[in-house]
Amino acid sequence: MGLSLIRHEQVYLAIKTEHDEHCYPISALCKIGNVSRAAYYKWLHRELPNYEAENKRIADEIEKIHTESPDKGYRRIRDELERYHDIKVNDKRVLRICRKKGIKSTIKYANNGCTRQAANPQFIAENILNREFSADAPNQKWLTDVTEFKYYVAQEVHKVYLSAILDLYDRRIVSYVIGDSNNNPLVFDTFDAAIAANPGATPLCHSDRGFQYTNRLFHAKLEAAGMTQSMSRVAKCIDNGPMEGFWGILKRERYYGKRFKDKDSLVSMIEEYIEYYNNRRLQRNLGVLTPMEKHNNYLMVA
């Protein structure tokens, strides 16, 4: 590309955009931009260099990914380009294209948990996990918690509660239960589902000090399964950090900024997201794998 074309690149782009979007006359736009019509048409019909043509192809795919999932930042977009679109580029190139296209991920929101501390806890466990958020194998360390979601029927607010168990080795959601009440059965059913799906598993099971987890019956269920119970310290959410992190990811990507008007659509969103998270959402801390890929890779070599 000649020096004059490079120098006036932004002017030519602006002329093309205004003409395409608003049908303004090219001659008038060239006059405003202080460039000749001949120079503009020379730029318009130029043969794109290979690198620029490749950037355009990448930018088109980035636009599609961003439109489908506006929560994705440039790093996750890069990982998705390589895995699902066979486009191998580095972070910096994707970041440059995103900045040029004005693409940014959606705003992060602070997650406010809904767990109620027990007024009179029946059982308190030590913080055995002690923020050691790594594991050498699946079913070695589980985290669990409950969070709430709202939906609206006319002006009336309703809630559903999601109880889940997360494995610290592969970050998969081991089991989950959605219910209308934040109660003991919600948590107990989640635990039972995890055991049914992973017979013989005896992980360290860590939670906060919510009333369900300090219940003697819950502790008895853990002991009967050969598990050790661990609990966060008072008012130390970071002690259960990866579980809190999952709530934040789910809500930022599918819940915040939306208004659900019925229970079915909200429950479907949660179920579909957990399926996506376990099986399609790539994570760099897992080696750019999904949780189930990390899990299955371990089983293949075990």
N, C-alpha and C positions, 0 to 999 in steps of 0.2 A: 504494500500500500504506500502511495506517495506521501511525502511529508505534509502536503496541504490537506490530504484526505484524513490523515491521522489527527491533524490540528483541529479540524472541524467535525470530528466524529460525533461529538455530543450534539452539535447543531443539526447534523443530518438525521440523527436518531430522533430528535425532537420534531423535526419537520415531518418525518415519516409517521410518527405517532399521532400528531395533530391531524394529518391528512387522513390516516386510516380511521381514527376514532370520530373525527368531526367533519370530515370532507372539506376542510379548508383548501383553497386553491394553492397548488405548489408554488406558483410564481409569487403570490403574495407572501407565503411563508419564507421563501428564499430571500425576498427583499427585506423582511423583518430580521432574518438571521444573517444578513449581509454576506450571502454566498450566491454564486451564480447557479441558474437552473442546470446548466451543462455539468457543473462540478457535482451537483447533487445527484443527477442521473448517472454520472460516472460511478459515484459511490454506491448508488442503489443497485446497479447492475454488475458490480465488481464480482470477481470470483473469490469466494471466501477462502482464506488460507486454511490448511488442514486443521491447525490448532483452534482457529476461531470457529470452524464448522463443528469441531468436536465439542467445544464449549457450548455451542447452541444446542447440540443434541443432549448434552448433560443437563443444561438449564431446563430443557423441555421435560425431562424426566423428574428433575427436582420440583418443578411446578406441579406435576401430577402427584408426587409424594406429599408435598406440602398441602395441596388441596384436599387430599384424602385424610391426612393426619397432621393438622396444623400444630400439634404439640411437639413434633419432632424438631430438635435442633440440628445444626449442621453435622455434628458427629454421627448421630443416628441416621441422618439422611445418607451420609457417606457409606455407612455399614449396609444400609438397605440397597443402595446402588450396586454395591459389589455382590451381595448375596442373591438378590432377587432380580437384578437387571443386567448382571454381568458387565458392569462398568467399574473398572479399577482406577480410582483416583485417590489423591491424598486429602487430608482434612483441609489444608490451606486453600486448595483449589475450589473445593466445595464452598468454603467460607467466602471466598472472593465472589463466586457466582451468586451466593445467597445475598450478600450485601448489595451487589449490583442490581438484583431483582427485588430488593427490599423484603426478603423473606426472613421472618423471625419466628421462633417458637412461641407458643402461647405463654401467658404470664404464669409464673409459679404462685401457688397459693399456700398459705400455712394450713396444715391439717390440724383440726381440733378434734382430739379423740373423744369418745363418749363413755369410756369405761368409768364406772362408779366405784370408788374405793369403798371397801367394806368398813362399815361403822364399827362392827365387832367381829373382826376376822377370826375364824375358827382355826385356821392353820396358816402360819407364815414360814416360807422357805427362805434360805439364804440365797444371796445373789451368786450362785455357783458359776453361772455363765461369765459374769464379770467382763462383759463387753468383748469377749473373744468370739468375734463374728465370723469365724472361718471353721471349716470342718474338713476332715480328710476323706469322708465317704458319705453317701446318702444315709439318712435316718440316724445320724449321729447327734445332731442338735436340731430341735424344732423350736420355733417361736410361735406364739399364738396371741390373738387379741380380737376385739370386737370394735366395729365402727358403724356409724349410722348414716343413712341417706334419707332425703326428704322427697316427697312428691306431693302434688297439689290437686285437689278436686275442688274446682271453683276457687274459693278463698280459704278452704279448709286444708290445713297442713297434716299430712300423714307421714309416718316413718317406717322404714324397714331397717333391719340390722343384719350386718354381715359378720359372721365369725369365721376365721380362717386359721390354718396352720401353714407356716412357711418353713422349708428345709434350708438350713444355712449352707449346705454343700453346693446345691445346684439352684437355689433360690426359687424352686418350684413351689406352687401352692399344692400342698399335699392333700388337703381336703377343705371344704367350706360348706357352710349352711347359711341360708338366708331365712330370716324369720320376722314376724311382726313385733316380737317382744325381746328385749334384752334381758334374758333370764338364764337360769341354770340349764334347762333342756337345750337351748341354743348351743351352748358351749359343750355340754356333754355329748350331744349328737355329732358335733364336729370332731371331737376326740374319737368317738366310736367309728366314724367313717374313716378316719386316718388309720386306725388299727386294722379295720377290715381290708383296706387297700394295701397295707404293708404288714402282713402277718409276721409276728416274731420280732418286729422292730422294738428296740429298747432305747430310744434316744433320751438325752437330757431334754426336758420340756420346760421352756422358759416363758413366763408371762409377766404382766404387771400385777398389782395387788387388787385387782377387781374382785368384787364380791363372789363371782363364780369360781375364781381360781383359789380363793382362800377358803372355799367350802370343804369340809371334811370329806364329803363324798367324792369330790373331784380328786383330792389327794389319794383317797383309797383306790380310785380307778387307776391312777398312775402307778401306785405301788403294786397293784394286782397285775399290771402289764409289765412289771419289771423296770419301770422308768424312774428316773430321778427328777424331782421338781426343783425349779429355780425361779426366783422372783426378782423383779426390779426393786431398787430402793425407792423409798417414798419420794414422789415428785421428781423422779429421774427418768424422763421419757427416753433419753438416749440409751438407757440400759436395754431397751427393746427396739433399738434404732432401725434395723432392717425391716421389722414388721411395720413400724410407723412409716418407713420409707415406701413400702408397698402401698399403703393407704394413700399416701400423697401422689404416687405415680398414677394409680387408678383414677383418683378423683380429678387430677389435673388433666389427664388425657381424655376422660369420657364424661365427667360429671360437672365440674365447675363451669359456670357460664351457660348451663342448660337448665331448663325448667321442665321436669317430668310431670305429666298430667294424669298419669295412672300408674298403678302398681306394676302391671304386666310389662310395660315398656321399661321401667326402671330395673326390674328383676332380669329381664332379657339382656339389658345392657351389661349388668354385672356378670351374668353367666357367659356372655359372648366375650367380654373383656378377659376374664380369667382363662378361657380357652385360648384366646389370642396371646396373652401374656406367657402362658406355659409353652405354647407350640410355635409361635411366630415372632415374638418380640425379642430381637437380638440384644444381648448384653455384653458390653466390652469386658466387664469384670469376670465374665465366664469364658473369655477368649473368643468373643463375637459369635456366641452360640445362644440358642434358646435354652431355657431351663430344662426342658425335656431332652434336648440333644446332649446337654452336659450329663444329665442323669443316665441316659441310655449308653453314652460313651463309657461311663464307669462300669456299667453292667457288662458291656461287651468284653472288657479286659479283666474283669474281676475273676 
